[in-house]
Structure formats: structure tokens, C-alpha cells
């Protein structure tokens, strides 16, 4: 029976590979089966050694074909560089170098000009007698490249010999690695792919993209992408309207992935224009545009080519929070300046300093602007005029406030009459744009304008925004992102104390005073005086004490220990809440330490040790801006905000909070991990922290502001972060439903359930169902879970526990089918 099952599985595996080969053949790839090289000379791939991953004859033929007028000596130099040992550059360094050669051609060192990273990455296609083309990027001449699929490709290294089922080559270079196996994709990533990377590092110097598929499910990723950042590619077309995508357009099959990613023209476009290398804290990472980014950016690119016809109205690019809008800007900049003639300049306009800095950092880390924000940031309107008229800038950053006039009603001066300027206005529909938008249009009368937003335009915003920017050019909403796994779903938990707010006008009053999240000291004082009764309820000491206890209990009792943000109504309340949580934290730590001294059970001792260590290593911080000298509100509570403000000035708290240290630090490092921050206005919009999983909401908010705040918790991070949690202390559920109805649902959706946000009880129900399925699965494999847990608890030694665990593992993982079934259930739990 087992032999029969193995035969069936081998047959199904061969059928899966045949499906892939058939799809490549339908896209005009040449097919080559190198299985005969297993024990024979390398006559099929015409390599000299199995260690070679480049098809040298094919590469040489391509260099000669694409560079007919170049001297053979120059072609030899290019060939030798492409095939030499690049290991000293490191894996990602070699991959980046090869990608730059592919994009821009190979240029000998003696001819190379001194360029910034930006200029090297975005080199245009002007003829250059000293530059050797490796790929013909022209869409109309894609057939001048050789596209080849090799099956059963044997490669050796000093670490071993492996057979690759399929490798896709372009002009002899192994750009595509399709991994097609009858297993779950998580195992495919951590098993087969990890082993290929370990044993065959040379293969990945040239790799453009990695595809994982088991037939019905497929994902795409890069050399450096963690499992969570492998993504599906299932959407066929860009959406220009807020409608529900038909199910037949959400196909994740092997054929859909290959046809949409590996078709020659699409593949060339992806490799040329939709790959970035970003210098992050942990090293360089390689980014490939996701499906929605690729479709959206290409829709805008098409409009840029027709900007005169459209009278400069490029449209509104609505991609929901957490879907990578800043990177979409970089991809657009990269493609326009590379492919469209005319020396384009991008002007990135925001309405807040922190958002301006965040977008600049995205551009800078991707190497498309120089280091040093001052070099590309306009200080005032005169400086902006000089940057656009007299200086040569590819990208300029500025705040919308730079478009103000000295006197109300004054005519704004013309900054530039150039028609090759693209203005990208981030969150273009927000209040502050109403004041300065006309000045922006007057100052740049011939520019093209593109609005970016993370939330849709509500009714009163649509017409004025359409007049300035045009209609939607690309739509990717809240539901789309959750459905595609680009963001995690959000779940709500009501922890409102008994002292509830009875005045429904309170939230609206707070929102008016906030003025789009900028709650300065004067507005905070107005809040506490004009709404004295409601403010007193919200900041009541007994209420805050209860919330502080609840925060500590919830934070320590969560299943997934991500980082957390506590949002309070104003700065004094932020500092008060920090002090109260710190006090409760120390009390809980002392209680656990006492329990540890009394505990005799070794298993419980270990559990308590982990909790105590986690608490000792956890740092907290207040995140507030400066306080006006005449602000006496802190005195009322005997508070001193100065230490918190000084800490913000002297420590890089933003980097500390983004650091990946949710669960543990290096042993005995003596360091603490910043895991909880206390805020009121700062960091609740335009601030990306993927490891943030919980928002403790104690500030009334509505609409756009509420959506921006809760979206801080929806970023994808690791395999364990499957949801973001919103813990509500002000009874915001009705406001959340209203915000979702306006900002998150599509025109065809009607309820919060359509955007997959709900009460925590839904998660509990799902967990119970998954546990029941897992229990039944274990029972079928002769494992009684309660008995097994009891036996493990009663075991006296580590060896006894190890024996019990190995016996269970043998029964669960003894065959591929049982292993796949169990791991799928474990993942669901």
C-alpha cells in the first residue's frame, strides 16, 4: 500500500512539473530536459563543470547578438565579469551587482563615470559605445532575448550536488527559480529553498525572482524575502473603481502565477522597473513589486505618457494603509525617469514633517535620492523655485505649507513653467490641502498632479479632489489587502470601563479640535476647558488606574507578544498613563518574583523565569512633542514632562521601537527592548512598525483619523502575527463601524464583516474549531492529546519527555501526507 501511495505521489509530482513546463512552452520558452546529465558529460547544457550555473555558450551568443558593433575585447570583458566568482560581494551584494549590469549594461571601469547610487540604478537607455547590453529591454523586441526552461538541472558546489526541477534562463542567466512541489508552501520555503540557498549560493547571484507552487497555491518572492513577504500574484487587471474583485480574478494557481509573472514581456518589465534594493537596519533587502503595486504603477505610467491629453490630471492612487504606497512612489519614479524622455522631476508633497521624513527615508534607503535630507528638501517657496528652475533634481520633497502666501488672498508666484514636473500629493484630500492646493496649481501651472491616499475619498471630498487630480487611477482597498495577505485583519475588543462617555458630541468636538491629527498645546487646552465635564471623566484618576491595570494584564496575557501603542487624549494624560502602567508593571513583577521563590514544580519555574525575564527586559517610553513654557497642565498633577522630551531628543526611540526584539534579547546583554509606547498625536499616522500588534485606544477618534490609527497594527510581520488587536477604552465600536463603512468597505460591501474586522470572540470561535480539527486528526493517528499532556507533565527527566515527544512526532510526521496535514492544522491553530 505504501509503495502504491509513493507511486501515486511521484506521478502527481511529475504531472505538476509537466504543468509548469507546458505553461512555459506556451509562452515561447525553449524547453530543455537535462536529466541525461545525471551520470554523463554535460553535453545537453554545454557546460564544462557542474559548478557552473550560467549557460556560457548561450550568454556569449546573446552578447554578440545584442552588441553587433562592439569590439570582441569589450564583449569578453563583460562575459568574464558576468561569469567570475562574485562571492566576496556576499549573496545580496552579488545579486545587486548583477541586477545593475542587467539593467544598465556592463561598462568597463576605465569608462565608468562617477555616479550616485541613484544615477547608477536609473541609468537611461541612451546609446553608449562603451556599454555592453546583456538584455534587450525593449517591449517590441523582447524576442531578441533567448528564454529557456531547463528541467533536471544538476549543479554542484563544495557543499554538495543537487538537482533542480526547473530553472528559467534569459540569455543564459538563471533569472527564474520555480519551485513546484506537492507540499505546503511554508515547507517548500523553509525546506527546499533554504537548502538550495545553503548549498548553491552561486545560483542566487543571478536570481531575479523565486516562485513557490504546489499547484493550487503559488507565491512569489525575492532572494532576501522572509516567508511572510512571499506574496500571491492573482489579480489580472488594475481597478479604477471601488468594486469587489470577481472570484475568477483571484486565481492563485501555478498557471496564473507563471503566465502573469514569467511571460517574456511581463518578466522583462518586472526585472527592469519593479525591483529595488533597500538598505535596512539589518542589511540590504531586495524588494519586488507586489501584484497591486505593479498594476497600479503601470496604470499611472500610462497616464504620464498622456499627460498633455489629460491636462496634467494623473488621478488619485488609493492604496490602503500598509500596502506599500511609498514604495509605489519609488517604482513610479524609477520607471518614468528610465523610460520616458524629458528629464522628469518628481515633487513629493506632504502635510506633516514626520510623513515627509518617512517617505524621504524610503527613497533614500532604496538609493534613489542622496543621503542628507537637506539636499533634496525645499526650505521655503523661494528655495523650491530655485531647486526646480536652477538646480538639477530628480526628486524634491516639500511640505504643502510651503505654498502659503505672506498675506491672505495674495497671488502665489510662479515657481516653474516646466511641463516635465510630476507633483505627488500624499493624502491629497486632507483639510490642509484645501487651503494651499490652488497655490500649488498656480505655482506650477504646467505640472502634472497625482494624488496618493490610504483611504478613499468621502462624498464631500470627491469633487474638489477630482477637479485638481482627476478620477481614481488605481484602487486597492482595505478588503483587498487583507484578502491578499498584504495586511493582517484587525480584531476589536471592548474594554470600556463602567465610567462611559454619555455625551455623543464629545468625539466630534475632539475631532474638530484635533484638525487632522495635529493636536497642539493650544488645542489641547481648549479641549480641557470647553469640554470640562467630559474631559474630567476621560482623565479621571480612578478610571486611568483601572485602564493601567487592564493594559498590563492584557499585554502580558496575549497569545502573540507583539509591541504595543497606548493612545491617550492629550500630553498630560500620556505621561500620567505611563506612570500608572509603570507602577502596576513593577507590582506584577514583584508578585511573579515572589511566586518563583515559592514554586517547586520545575516546569512552572521555567515558565515563571520566562515571564520575569520578559518583564525585566521590557522598556516603555512617552512619545510627545515639546511643551509650551506657559503650559501649566502638567503642574496640576505634579508631572514633569522634561525627562521624556529629553529622552526623545537624545535617543533614537523610533528605531528602537521598530527593532525586531518582541520576544527576547541577546542573553545577558543588559539591554532593554522598547515594547510599549505612550502617544497622543505623534506616531499614530504615517508610522510603520510591522512588529506592532496591539493598539490600546483611550482617545475618542472618528473617520479618517481612526482608520489611520488602527492601521498601525495591520502590518505583516512574521508567521505568528496573524491579526492586529484594537483594545478600546472609549467605546469607539460604533465610530469604527462608521469609519469602516466610509473608508474601508467597497461600494459593493455593506457591513464590517465585508472587511474582515470583528470582535475577538470570532477569533476564539475560530481557535476552538481549529483545536477540534487538530484533536480529531491526532486521534486518527492514535494520539490522545490529554493523555499525552498528562504524561509529559508527569515525566521526571528530560530524557523521558524527549522519548514521549519523539514517539508522538513519529506518528504525526511518519508520512508526507500526515506531515502536511498536521503542519497545516498547526499553522491554523
C-alpha angles and dihedrals in degrees: 000000000000090000089051091050090048090050091050091048093049090049092050090048091053090048090053091052090047090054089055093046091049091051092051090047091052087057091056097259114151110240124222126178108204095180089116089069092070093099102001141073116291093255095134098057092027094227124149095214135022089232089070114098095176119080093229098191091051092047093049091049090051093050091053093044095049096041106041094157098046120103116254091239090061091047089051091053091052092046093050092049093050093050102037126105107280096174094114088067091060124236099289092035091056091045091052092048093050091047091053090050090049093050101040104022127245116293121186116243094245090059098040116111122218106264138170118246086256095056092045093052095044100041107152126227101259113142114266121184092208097048122090117212115222098179130024102230097186110121091215092051101042089123090068086076122075115239114194135175116203120195122200095016111183117208130175133197135169086273097055149292125283139180116223113207094212136003125179117215131194113194090342096308119117099235099152128055111185111187108195115178138148095245137089112286093240090061090044090056097044096036117033098020094045090051093049090051092050099046102030107036091152091066091062096054086080102032118123099178142358122218124199120193140159093182106267095040126049137172137185129213148150136255092268100035117122117223092266090058097055103103142191123253105204108128116100101192143022116258118229094177132054098252136134112266110240113249092239088063092057097070115151097182127133091250093052093049094048095044093048098041108027103039101120099246093042092047092051091049092050095048095043101042112012106055123091135179112214124193104223130175093267095045139282118330128193117228127197118193113255122236095264093044092051093050094043097047092048090052089055092044089057090053092049087058087055098039095127092052090048092046091237096303103130094170140237118303106207111186114156125248113285095023096108105262094161091055089048087059090053093049090050093048090048096051098042095049092045100046109024118070121227110075098265123207122203119211111198110203124191134164099225134056094225092052090047090053093046094053092044090053091052090053093044096049089051089055097240097117129035124260114266116063093218090068093065103024122096112229094197141341093281092051089048090052091051093048091053098041109031106021130063108238128160092192131023125185123206142156120246088237088071086074094066122114126227092243130032112260093017116142111253112234123243110260098185138348093204116131095204095075121108115197114203109196111195115215086002096180097060122119098258092059089063090066100045105025095092090050088052090053092046092048094050103030097167100038125112118240130213123180120211121196139166093206130046125257112265119220099272092047099050102077100044090044092048090051091055102035109013129237127321112299095184133010125196109159139194093270094047092056094049092046091052095045092243089124131017121246118259124232126199129218122186112220097158110156120234089259095080128175110258097184109088089192092063096082092047091049091050090048093052091051093047091060097201098330098310100118103171126185094267093052091047090054090049088051093054094046104039094044097035098150096046092042090051091054092048093049098037109142094227091051093049091048090055092048092049091054090047093050093052093046093047095043093053095041099051121118094224112043100211124152121279141216124206112205117200132179100252144354099272090050090049091056092044092051091049091053093047095048090048090053094049089045092057091047091052091047091053090049092053092047090053090049090051092055091053098042118103101174107100094212093052090045090058091047092051091046090056092050093047092048091048091052094046091051095048118104127191131197142189114233111200135133124241122302123232114249092238094050104117097171093101091054090063089067098033091249129152113202093182097092091052093049091046090051090054090051095049103035131057094233093165092061091042092054093048092049116115099244103114097134110021147353131218108296114267091359092136089221130124128221118229100231106152127045128185116214143159107182109351120082096011094104133036092009119122119204109156093188091058108105107160133055117192101202116202099150125084111242138165143194120340094005093052092048091050092049099049091044088070086081099047100078120119111243120153138344093271096054101084100150142019118231126219111197107195124205098167102053095254097157095105090047089048091053090049091049091048091049090054104032108023113031121079121239088261094051124083110179142046088251088067089068095043100244118132151135120305089245087075089060091049090052091049091048092051090050092049092048091050091052090048092049091052091048092052091047090055087055092051095256120134104200099201091047092047092051091048091050092050091050092049095048111115100203139037090242091057091050091047091052092051092048093048091051091053091046092052091055095045099040101032095111134029091245095052091043092052091046095049096045091049090053092045090052090051091051 
